Amino acid sequence: MAKRQGVVASIGEVLVVAALVDEGTDTEVGARRLGPDHPVVDVVAGPIVHRLSPSGVLLGSAVFAGLGLLLLSYAGGLWSFGAAAVFAIGITYFWPTMLGFVNENIPQSGALGLAIMGGIGFLGGAIAQPVLGRIYDLKVDALNDNLAAGSATLRTVIVLTVILTIAFTFLYFRQRKKKTEV
């Protein structure tokens, strides 16, 4: 079977990668490990990273994640699956691309740099989850509706993806400027 040359082979492959890779962390699937260095991930991510720079992939991930959250906050029924697919496309490449970016652009940081990136990611999740829970509780009290409170909370979380989009836009143009100077 010939290797596909498109940017994304199929939405089904992207959803499988998003579900199994879960932001690039290794997941046990039977007796096989599926992580960012797995051939299935490489087939889908390889053409994207080669076509765009790592900073471009990070920017695109932030945009897709934000759009996915927005769609999830309004979607209902079967449309929720489409919204979840957009969000999944956004979050799939954050973790492995960020580690790759640090590895390529700050090689002197070595394993410590990668460990710090991992620690920041876990710390961010540990801080964000209780904060989001509190936001949800406040929305439930204000709206007296669990579903509406969940949607309103998702719309609040979009602020984080907007901040990431702004940061990765600056990073993208900085990296692009660096590339043209060399």
C-alpha positions as a Markdown table, in Angstrom:
| # | Residue | x | y | z |
|---|---|---|---|---|
| 1 | Met | 0.0 | 0.0 | 0.0 |
| 2 | Ala | 1.5 | 3.4 | -1.0 |
| 3 | Lys | 2.1 | 6.0 | 1.7 |
| 4 | Arg | -0.4 | 8.9 | 1.4 |
| 5 | Gln | 1.0 | 12.3 | 0.6 |
| 6 | Gly | -1.8 | 14.5 | 1.8 |
| 7 | Val | -1.7 | 16.7 | 4.8 |
| 8 | Val | -4.3 | 14.7 | 6.6 |
| 9 | Ala | -5.0 | 11.2 | 5.4 |
| 10 | Ser | -8.5 | 11.0 | 6.7 |
| 11 | Ile | -10.6 | 12.4 | 9.5 |
| 12 | Gly | -10.9 | 8.9 | 10.9 |
| 13 | Glu | -7.2 | 8.6 | 11.3 |
| 14 | Val | -7.0 | 11.9 | 13.0 |
| 15 | Leu | -9.8 | 10.9 | 15.4 |
| 16 | Val | -8.0 | 7.6 | 16.2 |
| 17 | Val | -4.8 | 9.4 | 16.8 |
| 18 | Ala | -6.5 | 12.0 | 19.0 |
| 19 | Ala | -8.3 | 9.4 | 21.0 |
| 20 | Leu | -5.3 | 7.1 | 21.5 |
| 21 | Val | -2.5 | 9.6 | 21.8 |
| 22 | Asp | -4.3 | 12.0 | 24.1 |
| 23 | Glu | -2.1 | 15.0 | 23.7 |
| 24 | Gly | 1.0 | 12.9 | 22.9 |
| 25 | Thr | 1.2 | 10.9 | 26.1 |
| 26 | Asp | 1.8 | 7.1 | 25.8 |
| 27 | Thr | -1.3 | 5.0 | 26.1 |
| 28 | Glu | -1.5 | 1.3 | 26.5 |
| 29 | Val | -3.5 | -0.3 | 23.8 |
| 30 | Gly | -3.5 | -4.0 | 24.4 |
| 31 | Ala | 0.2 | -5.0 | 24.4 |
| 32 | Arg | 1.3 | -2.1 | 22.1 |
| 33 | Arg | 2.3 | 1.4 | 23.1 |
| 34 | Leu | 1.0 | 4.2 | 21.0 |
| 35 | Gly | 2.8 | 7.5 | 21.5 |
| 36 | Pro | 4.2 | 10.5 | 19.6 |
| 37 | Asp | 6.9 | 8.3 | 18.0 |
| 38 | His | 4.5 | 5.6 | 16.8 |
| 39 | Pro | 4.2 | 5.1 | 13.0 |
| 40 | Val | 0.5 | 5.9 | 13.0 |
| 41 | Val | 1.1 | 9.3 | 14.6 |
| 42 | Asp | 4.1 | 9.9 | 12.3 |
| 43 | Val | 1.9 | 9.2 | 9.2 |
| 44 | Val | -0.6 | 11.8 | 10.2 |
| 45 | Ala | 1.7 | 14.4 | 11.9 |
| 46 | Gly | 4.7 | 14.1 | 9.7 |
| 47 | Pro | 3.3 | 15.9 | 6.6 |
| 48 | Ile | 1.7 | 18.6 | 8.8 |
| 49 | Val | 5.0 | 19.4 | 10.7 |
| 50 | His | 7.0 | 19.3 | 7.5 |
| 51 | Arg | 4.6 | 21.6 | 5.7 |
| 52 | Leu | 4.3 | 24.0 | 8.6 |
| 53 | Ser | 7.0 | 24.8 | 11.1 |
| 54 | Pro | 6.6 | 23.5 | 14.7 |
| 55 | Ser | 5.6 | 27.0 | 15.8 |
| 56 | Gly | 3.0 | 27.0 | 13.0 |
| 57 | Val | 1.6 | 23.6 | 14.2 |
| 58 | Leu | 1.4 | 25.1 | 17.8 |
| 59 | Leu | -0.5 | 28.1 | 16.4 |
| 60 | Gly | -2.8 | 25.9 | 14.4 |
| 61 | Ser | -3.4 | 23.7 | 17.4 |
| 62 | Ala | -4.4 | 26.6 | 19.5 |
| 63 | Val | -6.8 | 27.9 | 16.9 |
| 64 | Phe | -8.4 | 24.4 | 16.4 |
| 65 | Ala | -8.7 | 23.9 | 20.1 |
| 66 | Gly | -10.4 | 27.2 | 20.6 |
| 67 | Leu | -12.7 | 26.7 | 17.7 |
| 68 | Gly | -13.5 | 23.2 | 19.0 |
| 69 | Leu | -14.4 | 24.5 | 22.4 |
| 70 | Leu | -16.6 | 27.2 | 20.9 |
| 71 | Leu | -18.4 | 24.6 | 18.8 |
| 72 | Leu | -18.7 | 22.3 | 21.8 |
| 73 | Ser | -20.3 | 25.0 | 23.8 |
| 74 | Tyr | -23.1 | 25.5 | 21.3 |
| 75 | Ala | -23.4 | 22.0 | 19.7 |
| 76 | Gly | -26.0 | 19.5 | 20.6 |
| 77 | Gly | -26.8 | 15.9 | 19.5 |
| 78 | Leu | -24.7 | 14.5 | 16.7 |
| 79 | Trp | -23.1 | 17.9 | 16.0 |
| 80 | Ser | -21.2 | 17.4 | 19.3 |
| 81 | Phe | -19.1 | 14.7 | 17.7 |
| 82 | Gly | -18.1 | 17.1 | 14.9 |
| 83 | Ala | -17.2 | 19.7 | 17.5 |
| 84 | Ala | -15.3 | 17.2 | 19.5 |
| 85 | Ala | -13.4 | 16.2 | 16.3 |
| 86 | Val | -12.3 | 19.8 | 15.8 |
| 87 | Phe | -11.2 | 20.1 | 19.4 |
| 88 | Ala | -9.4 | 16.7 | 19.1 |
| 89 | Ile | -7.5 | 17.9 | 16.1 |
| 90 | Gly | -6.4 | 21.0 | 18.1 |
| 91 | Ile | -5.2 | 19.2 | 21.2 |
| 92 | Thr | -3.5 | 16.2 | 19.5 |
| 93 | Tyr | -0.3 | 18.0 | 18.5 |
| 94 | Phe | 0.2 | 20.4 | 21.5 |
| 95 | Trp | 2.3 | 18.1 | 23.7 |
| 96 | Pro | 4.6 | 16.3 | 21.2 |
| 97 | Thr | 5.1 | 19.5 | 19.2 |
| 98 | Met | 5.9 | 21.6 | 22.3 |
| 99 | Leu | 8.5 | 19.0 | 23.4 |
| 100 | Gly | 9.9 | 18.8 | 19.9 |
| 101 | Phe | 10.1 | 22.6 | 19.7 |
| 102 | Val | 12.0 | 22.8 | 23.0 |
| 103 | Asn | 14.3 | 20.0 | 21.8 |
| 104 | Glu | 15.1 | 21.7 | 18.5 |
| 105 | Asn | 15.3 | 25.3 | 19.6 |
| 106 | Ile | 16.7 | 25.0 | 23.1 |
| 107 | Pro | 19.0 | 22.0 | 22.8 |
| 108 | Gln | 21.2 | 23.1 | 25.6 |
| 109 | Ser | 18.3 | 22.5 | 28.1 |
| 110 | Gly | 18.5 | 18.8 | 27.4 |
| 111 | Ala | 16.5 | 16.4 | 29.5 |
| 112 | Leu | 16.0 | 19.1 | 32.2 |
| 113 | Gly | 14.2 | 21.3 | 29.7 |
| 114 | Leu | 11.9 | 18.6 | 28.6 |
| 115 | Ala | 11.2 | 17.7 | 32.2 |
| 116 | Ile | 10.4 | 21.3 | 33.0 |
| 117 | Met | 8.0 | 21.5 | 30.1 |
| 118 | Gly | 6.3 | 18.3 | 31.3 |
| 119 | Gly | 6.2 | 19.7 | 34.9 |
| 120 | Ile | 4.6 | 22.9 | 33.7 |
| 121 | Gly | 2.0 | 21.0 | 31.7 |
| 122 | Phe | 1.0 | 18.9 | 34.7 |
| 123 | Leu | 1.1 | 21.9 | 37.0 |
| 124 | Gly | -1.1 | 23.8 | 34.7 |
| 125 | Gly | -3.6 | 21.0 | 34.6 |
| 126 | Ala | -3.5 | 20.7 | 38.4 |
| 127 | Ile | -4.3 | 24.4 | 38.8 |
| 128 | Ala | -6.8 | 24.6 | 35.9 |
| 129 | Gln | -9.1 | 21.8 | 36.9 |
| 130 | Pro | -10.2 | 23.1 | 40.4 |
| 131 | Val | -10.5 | 26.6 | 38.9 |
| 132 | Leu | -12.7 | 25.3 | 36.1 |
| 133 | Gly | -14.8 | 23.4 | 38.6 |
| 134 | Arg | -15.3 | 26.6 | 40.6 |
| 135 | Ile | -16.3 | 28.5 | 37.5 |
| 136 | Tyr | -18.8 | 25.7 | 36.7 |
| 137 | Asp | -20.2 | 25.8 | 40.2 |
| 138 | Leu | -20.7 | 29.6 | 40.0 |
| 139 | Lys | -22.4 | 29.2 | 36.6 |
| 140 | Val | -24.7 | 26.5 | 37.9 |
| 141 | Asp | -25.7 | 28.8 | 40.8 |
| 142 | Ala | -26.3 | 31.7 | 38.4 |
| 143 | Leu | -28.1 | 29.8 | 35.6 |
| 144 | Asn | -29.8 | 27.0 | 37.6 |
| 145 | Asp | -29.1 | 24.7 | 34.7 |
| 146 | Asn | -26.3 | 22.1 | 34.6 |
| 147 | Leu | -26.2 | 22.0 | 30.8 |
| 148 | Ala | -26.2 | 25.7 | 30.3 |
| 149 | Ala | -23.5 | 26.0 | 33.0 |
| 150 | Gly | -21.3 | 23.5 | 31.2 |
| 151 | Ser | -21.6 | 25.4 | 27.9 |
| 152 | Ala | -20.9 | 28.7 | 29.6 |
| 153 | Thr | -17.8 | 27.2 | 31.3 |
| 154 | Leu | -16.5 | 26.0 | 27.9 |
| 155 | Arg | -17.0 | 29.5 | 26.5 |
| 156 | Thr | -14.9 | 30.8 | 29.5 |
| 157 | Val | -12.1 | 28.3 | 28.8 |
| 158 | Ile | -11.8 | 29.7 | 25.3 |
| 159 | Val | -9.9 | 32.7 | 26.9 |
| 160 | Leu | -7.0 | 30.3 | 27.5 |
| 161 | Thr | -6.8 | 29.3 | 23.8 |
| 162 | Val | -7.0 | 33.0 | 22.8 |
| 163 | Ile | -4.0 | 33.7 | 25.0 |
| 164 | Leu | -2.2 | 30.7 | 23.5 |
| 165 | Thr | -3.1 | 31.8 | 20.0 |
| 166 | Ile | -1.7 | 35.3 | 20.6 |
| 167 | Ala | 1.5 | 33.8 | 22.1 |
| 168 | Phe | 2.0 | 31.3 | 19.4 |
| 169 | Thr | 1.3 | 34.0 | 16.7 |
| 170 | Phe | 4.2 | 36.0 | 18.1 |
| 171 | Leu | 6.4 | 32.8 | 18.3 |
| 172 | Tyr | 5.5 | 31.9 | 14.7 |
| 173 | Phe | 6.5 | 35.3 | 13.3 |
| 174 | Arg | 9.6 | 35.4 | 15.5 |
| 175 | Gln | 10.7 | 32.0 | 14.2 |
| 176 | Arg | 9.9 | 32.9 | 10.7 |
| 177 | Lys | 11.9 | 36.1 | 10.9 |
| 178 | Lys | 14.8 | 34.1 | 12.4 |
| 179 | Lys | 14.6 | 31.6 | 9.5 |
| 180 | Thr | 14.8 | 34.4 | 6.9 |
| 181 | Glu | 17.8 | 36.1 | 8.6 |
| 182 | Val | 19.8 | 32.9 | 8.4 |
